[in-house]
């Protein structure tokens, strides 16, 4: 699907299933795409559990830019994208997800989108070497259940267990969570299974 937002077109890879139990809208980080290993691992679990999955290439990446720009514009575009996806799959429970910058978007927009929960992959707690610039308030302010999956070697830091509903830390993983994508899927599966019931 291509979705035209007020801030440019977005592209959506939609994995549909018969009679979906929920829809997962998941997006990439600042410099990535929807083919990231951890995003695909989460997609595979969601589809296995009967969920439709929308992997969203945000307008800034579809335009070839590496920096997302204004958070306000990014969030506005995301809400337009989610509305279009929901129009396609129907009124079923929405779970939002993202990796890195995309996790921040998913947390910031969760309430406005009507999401039931958020999957935050490699949530960038702070810029590397700048722990005083914590983004933990975005996790705490999501207003819904948030599952965080981070690597213990992530230079962007690891959220505190008090900052989210559940924080899973994968040993040996860095910010890309690419060392063992299956472990990412295994970490998501019990949490996501609740929305499949």
SULQUI-V154154 format. One record per run of one state. SS is the DSSP state (alpha for helix, beta for strand, coil for the rest). FROM is the first residue (numbers start at 1). TO is the last residue. If there is no record, write none. Layout:
# SULQUI-V154154
ss-><SS	SS>
from-><FROM	FROM>
to-><TO	TO>
This chain:
# SULQUI-V154154
ss-><coil	beta	coil	beta	coil	beta	coil	alpha	coil	beta	coil	alpha	coil	alpha	coil	beta	coil	alpha	coil	beta	coil	alpha	coil	beta	coil	alpha	coil	beta	coil	alpha	coil>
from-><1	2	6	8	16	22	28	37	49	51	58	59	63	71	90	93	100	101	114	117	122	136	141	145	152	161	164	166	171	181	197>
to-><1	5	7	15	21	27	36	48	50	57	58	62	70	89	92	99	100	113	116	121	135	140	144	151	160	163	165	170	180	196	197>
